[in-house]
């Protein structure tokens, strides 16, 4: 059951992005006239905000619901090993989900004239995208550990991911923060750092 949900989530991710980037008229990369997949990196976080919680919602919730978590606790595993193993498993799935999308960049580069796509900026954008998805995965695993209900885990991780991704940027737009505090409030959100990585700014 979990494998079916997993593969369906990955398939939905690929189909939605393929349609958005190469079929729908308002977002078709082939109609842009220049070699760039910036539209993909602006759009895909919103898809990940749904797909990653769908992957993580059963990580702990199903263990609690089926009663296998007690069996898991009897194994000679530390808490760090248990939590880290599950998180690394989710991150592997996320990486395998994102990996085929490099084909989008390859297609645009192949169709474009020299010099083609900016691979340096693209690599920075993919790094930012993976780190963003990793945070969504951490949030999803955390929310899944609070409840035996996978649907509740999905909804709570989606809402929490949205608040941390866009909530601080929206909060910074309030008038009484516009005197200078808005920049620091934006820095507390994930969108600020994701956009910095997409521009090639890599720092701590």
C-alpha positions as CSV (number, residue, x, y, z in Angstrom):
1,X,0.0,0.0,0.0
2,X,2.8,2.4,0.9
3,X,4.7,1.6,-2.2
4,X,1.6,2.3,-4.4
5,X,1.1,5.7,-2.7
6,X,4.8,6.5,-3.1
7,X,4.9,5.7,-6.8
8,X,1.6,7.5,-7.5
9,X,2.9,10.6,-5.7
10,X,6.1,10.5,-7.9
11,X,4.1,9.9,-11.0
12,X,1.7,12.8,-10.2
13,X,4.7,15.1,-9.6
14,X,6.2,14.3,-13.0
15,X,2.9,14.5,-14.9
16,X,1.9,17.9,-13.3
17,X,5.3,19.4,-14.0
18,X,5.4,18.1,-17.6
19,X,2.0,19.5,-18.4
20,X,2.8,22.8,-16.7
21,X,6.2,23.3,-18.5
22,X,5.5,21.9,-21.9
23,X,1.7,21.8,-22.6
24,X,-0.2,24.6,-20.9
25,X,0.0,27.7,-23.1
26,X,0.6,30.3,-20.3
27,X,3.6,28.4,-18.9
28,X,5.0,26.5,-21.9
29,X,8.8,26.8,-21.8
30,X,9.0,26.2,-25.5
31,X,7.1,29.5,-26.2
32,X,9.3,31.6,-24.0
33,X,12.0,32.2,-26.6
34,X,15.0,31.8,-24.3
35,X,16.9,29.0,-22.7
36,X,15.7,29.0,-19.1
37,X,13.7,26.8,-16.7
38,X,13.2,29.5,-14.1
39,X,9.4,28.9,-14.4
40,X,10.0,25.3,-13.2
41,X,11.8,26.5,-10.0
42,X,9.1,29.1,-9.3
43,X,6.3,26.5,-9.7
44,X,7.7,23.3,-8.4
45,X,7.9,24.3,-4.6
46,X,4.1,24.4,-4.6
47,X,3.9,20.9,-6.1
48,X,6.4,19.7,-3.5
49,X,4.3,21.2,-0.8
50,X,1.6,18.6,-1.7
51,X,3.8,15.7,-2.9
52,X,6.3,15.5,0.0
53,X,3.6,15.4,2.7
54,X,1.9,12.6,0.7
55,X,5.2,10.7,0.9
56,X,5.8,11.3,4.6
57,X,2.3,11.1,6.0
58,X,2.5,7.3,6.6
59,X,6.1,7.2,7.9
60,X,5.1,7.1,11.6
61,X,1.3,7.3,11.4
62,X,1.0,3.8,9.9
63,X,3.4,2.4,12.5
64,X,1.2,3.8,15.3
65,X,-2.0,2.6,13.6
66,X,-0.8,-0.9,13.0
67,X,1.0,-1.3,16.3
68,X,4.3,-2.1,14.7
69,X,6.0,0.9,16.4
70,X,6.3,-1.0,19.6
71,X,8.0,-3.8,17.8
72,X,10.3,-1.3,16.2
73,X,11.3,0.1,19.6
74,X,12.4,-3.4,20.7
75,X,15.1,-3.4,18.0
76,X,18.6,-2.5,19.0
77,X,18.3,1.0,17.4
78,X,18.8,4.4,19.0
79,X,16.3,7.2,18.6
80,X,18.7,9.0,16.3
81,X,19.1,5.9,14.1
82,X,15.4,5.3,13.9
83,X,14.5,8.9,13.1
84,X,17.5,9.4,10.9
85,X,16.9,6.2,8.9
86,X,13.3,7.2,8.2
87,X,14.2,10.7,7.2
88,X,17.1,9.5,5.0
89,X,14.7,7.1,3.3
90,X,12.3,10.0,2.5
91,X,15.1,12.1,1.3
92,X,16.2,9.3,-1.1
93,X,12.7,9.2,-2.5
94,X,12.7,13.0,-2.9
95,X,16.0,12.9,-4.7
96,X,14.8,10.1,-7.0
97,X,11.7,12.2,-7.7
98,X,13.7,15.3,-8.6
99,X,16.4,13.5,-10.6
100,X,14.4,13.0,-13.8
101,X,13.4,16.7,-13.9
102,X,17.0,17.4,-14.9
103,X,15.7,16.2,-18.3
104,X,13.7,19.3,-18.6
105,X,16.9,21.4,-18.5
106,X,18.6,19.0,-20.9
107,X,15.7,19.3,-23.4
108,X,15.7,23.1,-23.2
109,X,19.5,23.2,-23.6
110,X,19.3,20.8,-26.6
111,X,16.6,22.9,-28.4
112,X,18.4,26.2,-27.7
113,X,21.2,27.8,-29.7
114,X,24.6,28.5,-28.1
115,X,25.5,29.2,-25.3
116,X,22.4,27.3,-24.1
117,X,21.1,27.1,-20.6
118,X,23.0,28.6,-17.6
119,X,24.1,25.3,-15.9
120,X,25.7,27.1,-12.9
121,X,22.4,28.9,-12.0
122,X,20.5,25.7,-12.7
123,X,22.7,23.7,-10.3
124,X,22.2,26.3,-7.6
125,X,18.5,26.2,-8.1
126,X,18.5,22.4,-7.9
127,X,20.5,22.6,-4.6
128,X,18.0,25.0,-3.2
129,X,15.1,22.9,-4.4
130,X,16.5,19.7,-2.8
131,X,17.1,21.6,0.5
132,X,13.6,23.0,0.4
133,X,12.2,19.5,-0.2
134,X,14.3,18.2,2.7
135,X,12.8,20.7,5.0
136,X,9.3,19.7,3.8
137,X,10.3,16.1,4.5
138,X,11.4,16.9,8.0
139,X,8.2,18.7,8.7
140,X,6.2,15.9,7.3
141,X,8.0,13.2,9.4
142,X,7.5,15.4,12.5
143,X,3.8,15.8,11.8
144,X,3.4,12.1,11.1
145,X,5.0,11.3,14.5
146,X,2.2,13.2,16.3
147,X,-0.8,11.1,15.1
148,X,-1.9,7.6,14.0
149,X,-4.1,9.3,11.3
150,X,-2.2,9.6,8.0
151,X,-4.8,12.2,6.6
152,X,-4.2,14.4,9.7
153,X,-0.5,14.1,9.2
154,X,-0.8,15.1,5.6
155,X,-2.9,18.1,6.3
156,X,-0.9,19.4,9.2
157,X,2.4,19.0,7.4
158,X,1.0,20.8,4.3
159,X,-0.2,23.7,6.4
160,X,3.0,23.9,8.4
161,X,5.1,23.7,5.3
162,X,3.1,26.5,3.7
163,X,3.4,28.7,6.8
164,X,7.2,28.3,7.0
165,X,7.6,28.7,3.2
166,X,5.4,31.7,2.5
167,X,4.1,32.8,5.9
168,X,7.0,35.0,6.9
169,X,7.2,36.7,3.5
170,X,3.5,37.5,3.8
171,X,4.0,38.7,7.4
172,X,6.8,41.0,6.3
173,X,4.3,42.8,3.9
174,X,2.3,44.2,6.8
175,X,2.5,48.0,7.0
176,X,4.0,48.3,10.5
177,X,6.9,46.0,9.5
178,X,7.8,48.0,6.4
179,X,10.2,50.4,8.3
180,X,13.1,47.9,8.2
181,X,12.0,44.8,10.1
182,X,10.5,43.3,7.0
183,X,13.9,42.2,5.6
184,X,14.7,40.2,8.8
185,X,11.2,38.7,9.0
186,X,11.6,37.5,5.4
187,X,15.0,35.9,6.4
188,X,13.1,33.7,8.9
189,X,11.2,32.1,6.0
190,X,12.3,29.4,3.6
191,X,11.3,31.3,0.5
192,X,14.0,34.0,1.1
193,X,16.8,31.5,1.2
194,X,15.4,29.4,-1.7
195,X,15.4,32.4,-3.9
196,X,18.9,33.3,-2.9
197,X,20.1,29.8,-3.8
198,X,18.3,30.1,-7.1
199,X,20.3,33.2,-7.9
200,X,23.5,31.4,-7.1
201,X,24.1,32.9,-3.6
202,X,25.3,30.1,-1.5
203,X,26.2,31.0,2.1
204,X,25.4,29.8,5.7
